[in-house]
Amino acid sequence: MKIRTGFVTNSSSYSSVVIYIESKELAALLKQYEGELGATILSDDKKFSADWDEGTNEICAMVPKTLDAVLDSLIKGFSCLYDIPKEPRDALIQELETRKTELTASIQKVNWWYENYSDGEFAPDPDDARKKAFTYDQRSKKTGGAGVYEES
C-alpha cells in the first residue's frame, strides 16, 4: 500500500518508510478495516505492507528498535494518517492498543526500512541517521529474539 499525505513537488525534502509485517492475527484485524485503509494493504491472509512517504516525516523516522516496539510504531503511524476517516481509524488504533500483547506474539516476520533523502534546509540533523532498519524473523537465529536494529 502506498499512502501519500502532503506530497510536495520540487522539494528538497523526501523521506519514506517501507513496512512489511507477517502475522495472521494482525492481517485478520486489518482486513476488517480494508475499505478505509485500501484494498491492497494485505498481500495475502497473513501479511501487511505499507509505504508511507512525504508528509509523514514525524512517523517515518520512528523505526522500532525491538519487536515489542513494532505495534507502538504502527499505532503512531496510523494515528498520523489523516486521509483515513477518523472514526474507523480511531477504532483500529484502539483495537491495536487493546490487543498489543497478543498481536506482538503473533508476529512471524518484520522488515521496516526508513530512508531520508532530504537536502539543504530540510537535511536531517548530522546526528540523525539517514537510513534506519529493523528486521525480525522468528525462524532466524540472527534476527530472531528481539530483532535487529541498524542505522547508517
Sequence and secondary structure as in RCSB ss.txt:
>XXXX:A:sequence
MKIRTGFVTNSSSYSSVVIYIESKELAALLKQYEGELGATILSDDKKFSADWDEGTNEICAMVPKTLDAVLDSLI
KGFSCLYDIPKEPRDALIQELETRKTELTASIQKVNWWYENYSDGEFAPDPDDARKKAFTYDQRSKKTGGAGVYE
ES
>XXXX:A:secstr
 EEE S  SS S  EEEEEEEE HHHHHHHHTTHHHH TTSEEETTEEEEEEESS HHHHT   SSGGGHHHHHH
HHHHT TTS HHHHHHHHHHHHHTHHHHHHH  EEEEEEEE   GGG   TTS SEEEEEEETT TTT TT EEE
E 
